[in-house]
């Protein structure tokens, strides 16, 4: 399914009517008849500062046709532009993240912290991305996040080879993103030193990760207890 599906949806009359209805409902429900960001409470006046955001289930190419997700008022919140950037990982440490050409970033944090979302929202076409979950899927055709133990060594070998290529600036990639848990400080700092990379910590609490896991509609949500244990283990091993 092409990315044009989402663009077509956001340009549709059905979405515009749903969006306007959501805005009107929020104004009517407010004690002062004002439109406010549901996240920070800011009063919203400018049209460009009014974002109708899909949550807790994020809108994707895979679920956009499901009106119970895409056009469901219970899956919508009004947020301001800044909060929307924060939600989608376009800010880091409270500041706007600015990607640099030919830079290497190690994006780390617990499962369900938003690492992949952060990279998707900050990368550009021509960047190279290393994500162990995607490598598993690429060499097996397995469902994303299922990660069979029998393929671990081969998956790590593929990842390490691409990391080596990045180290020696092999290929014409623009910037490089390495996504991983890396809970142990010594391990991630050594990798960063070897690659001349910048560490980007997606800071999230255990409780936030569990709440996001509850909203997952993929393999992770279908195997909730298994992924809850992965999250717990990460926090047990984390050193800052």
C-alpha positions in Angstrom: 0.0 0.0 0.0 1.5 3.4 -1.0 1.9 6.4 1.2 -0.6 8.1 -1.0 -3.4 6.4 0.9 -2.8 8.5 3.9 -2.6 11.7 1.9 -5.8 10.8 0.1 -7.5 10.2 3.4 -6.5 13.5 4.9 -7.7 15.3 1.8 -11.1 13.6 1.8 -14.4 15.2 2.6 -15.1 12.4 5.2 -12.0 13.4 7.2 -12.7 17.1 6.9 -16.3 16.6 8.3 -15.0 14.4 11.0 -12.3 16.9 11.9 -14.7 19.8 12.1 -17.1 17.8 14.1 -14.4 17.0 16.6 -13.4 20.6 16.9 -17.0 21.7 17.5 -17.6 19.0 20.1 -14.5 20.0 22.0 -15.6 23.7 22.0 -19.1 22.9 23.2 -17.7 20.7 26.0 -15.3 23.4 27.3 -16.6 25.5 30.2 -15.5 28.7 28.5 -16.5 27.5 25.0 -12.8 27.6 23.9 -10.7 25.1 22.0 -7.8 23.8 24.0 -4.9 21.4 23.5 -5.8 18.2 25.3 -2.2 17.7 26.2 -0.9 21.0 27.5 -4.2 23.0 27.9 -3.2 25.8 25.6 -6.1 27.8 24.0 -5.9 27.3 20.3 -6.8 30.2 18.0 -4.7 29.9 14.8 -5.8 27.2 12.4 -2.2 26.0 11.9 -2.0 25.3 15.6 -5.0 23.0 15.6 -4.2 19.3 15.1 -6.7 16.5 15.3 -4.5 13.6 16.3 -5.3 9.9 16.1 -4.7 8.3 19.5 -4.4 5.8 21.2 -4.3 3.9 17.9 -2.0 5.7 15.5 -3.2 6.0 11.9 -1.1 4.0 9.4 -1.3 2.8 5.9 -2.5 -0.6 7.2 -5.5 0.7 9.2 -6.6 3.9 7.4 -9.4 2.1 5.7 -10.9 1.0 9.0 -13.3 3.8 9.9 -13.5 2.6 13.5 -9.9 3.9 13.7 -9.6 6.7 11.1 -13.0 8.4 11.7 -13.8 7.4 15.3 -14.1 10.4 17.6 -13.0 8.1 20.5 -9.7 7.7 18.7 -9.1 11.5 18.2 -7.7 14.2 20.4 -7.1 17.9 19.8 -3.5 18.9 20.3 -1.4 22.0 19.5 1.3 22.0 16.9 4.1 21.7 19.5 2.6 18.9 21.3 1.9 17.1 18.1 5.6 17.3 17.2 6.5 16.0 20.7 4.1 13.0 20.3 5.6 12.1 16.9 9.2 12.4 18.1 10.1 15.5 16.1 11.5 17.0 19.2 14.3 15.7 21.4 15.1 16.9 25.0 12.4 19.5 24.5 14.0 21.0 21.5 13.4 20.7 17.8 15.7 17.9 16.4 17.8 19.0 13.4 19.2 16.2 11.3 22.7 16.7 9.9 24.0 15.3 6.6 26.4 12.3 6.8 25.8 12.1 10.6 25.4 8.9 12.4 22.7 8.6 15.1 22.3 5.8 17.6 18.6 6.0 18.7 18.1 3.9 21.9 15.5 3.2 24.5 13.1 0.5 25.8 10.7 -1.4 23.6 7.6 0.7 22.7 9.4 4.0 23.6 8.9 5.4 20.1 12.4 4.9 18.6 11.2 3.9 15.1 8.7 6.8 15.1 11.4 9.3 16.0 13.6 8.0 13.1 10.7 8.0 10.6 9.9 11.6 11.4 13.4 12.9 11.2 15.1 10.9 8.5 15.2 11.8 4.8 15.1 9.8 1.6 18.6 8.4 1.0 19.3 7.8 4.7 20.3 4.3 5.9 18.4 2.8 8.8 19.5 -0.3 10.8 16.7 -1.8 12.8 17.1 -5.4 14.1 13.3 -6.1 13.9 13.3 -5.2 10.2 16.4 -7.3 9.5 14.7 -10.3 11.1 11.7 -9.7 8.8 13.8 -9.2 5.7 15.6 -12.4 6.0 12.7 -14.6 7.0 9.4 -13.1 5.7 8.2 -13.6 9.3 5.6 -11.3 10.9 7.3 -8.1 12.1 8.5 -8.4 15.7 8.2 -12.2 15.9 12.0 -12.5 15.7 12.7 -16.3 15.8 15.6 -17.3 18.0 17.0 -19.6 15.3 17.8 -16.5 13.1 19.4 -14.4 15.8 23.1 -15.1 14.8 22.4 -14.4 11.1 20.4 -11.3 12.0 23.2 -9.9 14.2 25.7 -10.7 11.4 23.8 -8.7 8.9 23.4 -5.8 11.3 27.1 -5.8 12.2 28.2 -5.9 8.6 26.1 -2.8 7.8 27.4 -1.0 10.9 30.9 -1.8 9.7 30.0 -0.3 6.3 28.8 2.8 8.1 32.0 3.1 10.1 34.1 3.2 6.9 31.6 5.5 5.1 30.8 2.8 2.5 28.1 3.7 0.0 26.3 6.9 -0.8 24.0 7.1 2.2 23.2 10.6 3.5 22.8 10.1 7.2 22.7 6.8 9.2 20.3 5.7 12.0 20.9 2.7 14.2 17.9 1.7 16.2 18.3 -0.5 19.3 17.7 -1.0 23.0 21.3 -0.5 24.1 20.4 -0.4 27.9 24.0 -0.7 29.0 26.0 2.6 29.0 29.3 1.0 28.2 28.0 -0.8 25.2 26.3 2.1 23.5 29.1 4.6 24.3 31.7 2.2 22.8 29.6 1.9 19.6 29.1 5.7 19.5 32.9 6.2 19.8 33.7 3.7 17.1 31.3 5.3 14.7 31.6 8.9 15.7 27.9 8.8 16.3 25.5 10.9 18.4 23.5 9.1 21.0 19.8 9.9 21.0 17.9 8.6 24.1 14.2 8.2 23.7 13.3 8.8 27.3 10.1 7.0 28.4 8.8 5.6 31.6 8.0 1.9 32.2 4.3 2.9 32.5 4.3 4.8 29.3 5.8 1.8 27.4 3.2 -0.5 28.8 0.4 1.9 27.8 1.7 2.0 24.3 2.0 -1.8 24.2 -1.7 -2.0 25.0 -2.4 0.0 21.9 -0.3 -2.1 19.6 -2.3 -3.9 17.0 0.6 -6.0 15.6 2.5 -9.0 16.9 3.5 -7.1 20.0 -0.1 -6.6 21.1 -1.0 -10.1 20.2 1.9 -11.3 22.5 1.4 -8.8 25.3 2.9 -10.7 28.2 6.0 -11.6 26.1 6.6 -7.9 25.2 5.8 -6.7 28.7 8.6 -8.9 29.9 11.0 -7.4 27.2 10.2 -4.0 28.6 10.7 -5.0 32.2 14.1 -6.6 31.3 15.3 -3.4 29.5 14.5 -1.2 32.6 16.2 -3.8 34.8 19.4 -3.6 32.7 19.4 0.2 32.0 22.4 2.2 33.1 22.5 6.0 32.5 
